[in-house]
Amino acid sequence: MAKFEMHEKVKDIVSGAVGIIVGRTEWDNGCIRYVIQQTIGKDGKVPDTINGDEQNLASMDKTKARKPAGRTGGPPVYGDPKR
């Protein structure tokens, strides 16, 4: 079971980066990594996403950011009842 949920706000305690979880990967060696979209900077530019190991992340709150309306594309997810 995943420790964090999609669209949950987290902080990477190693880098100090804060953002919203937009993806998750699980590797053969047991490593679970999350893709984190950082917030837009004061310059108005959207920063690149970062990857953080599950054990290095801390939840900022349990309220989720606004979810996109429905599926927005991407490859089919096998076993996903929404596809």
C-alpha positions in Angstrom: 0.0 0.0 0.0 1.2 3.5 -0.9 2.4 5.7 2.0 1.4 8.9 0.1 -1.6 9.6 -2.1 -1.7 11.2 -5.5 -2.0 15.1 -5.3 -0.8 15.0 -1.7 1.5 17.9 -0.7 4.9 16.6 0.5 8.3 17.9 1.4 11.5 16.1 0.4 13.5 16.3 3.7 16.8 15.9 1.8 16.5 18.7 -0.7 13.9 20.8 1.0 11.7 20.8 -2.1 7.9 21.1 -1.6 5.3 20.1 -4.1 2.4 17.9 -5.1 2.7 14.2 -5.9 2.0 13.5 -9.6 3.4 10.1 -10.1 4.8 7.0 -8.3 7.2 4.2 -9.4 8.0 0.9 -7.8 11.3 -0.8 -8.7 12.4 -4.4 -8.6 14.7 -3.8 -5.7 11.8 -2.5 -3.6 12.6 1.2 -4.0 9.4 3.3 -4.2 9.9 6.8 -5.7 7.4 9.6 -6.1 7.4 12.3 -8.8 6.8 15.7 -7.3 5.7 18.8 -9.1 7.1 21.8 -7.3 5.0 25.0 -7.1 5.3 27.8 -9.5 8.1 30.2 -8.6 7.9 34.0 -8.1 9.2 34.4 -11.7 6.1 32.6 -12.9 8.0 29.6 -14.4 7.0 26.1 -13.7 10.0 24.2 -12.3 10.9 20.7 -13.4 9.5 17.8 -11.5 11.8 16.0 -9.0 11.9 12.4 -7.8 12.0 11.5 -4.2 12.5 8.3 -2.3 9.5 7.4 -0.2 11.5 7.3 3.1 12.8 10.9 2.4 9.3 12.4 2.0 7.1 14.0 4.7 3.5 14.9 4.3 2.7 18.6 4.5 -1.0 18.0 5.0 -3.6 15.5 4.3 -5.7 17.8 2.1 -5.1 17.2 -1.6 -4.5 19.7 -4.2 -7.2 20.2 -6.9 -7.4 17.0 -9.0 -7.7 17.2 -12.8 -11.2 16.5 -14.1 -11.3 12.8 -15.2 -8.5 11.0 -17.0 -6.2 13.4 -18.9 -4.4 10.9 -21.1 -1.3 8.9 -20.9 -0.8 5.2 -21.5 -3.5 2.8 -20.5 -3.1 1.4 -17.0 -3.8 -2.3 -17.1 -6.3 -3.4 -14.4 -7.6 0.2 -14.0 -11.4 0.0 -14.1 -11.6 3.6 -15.3 -10.1 2.6 -18.7 
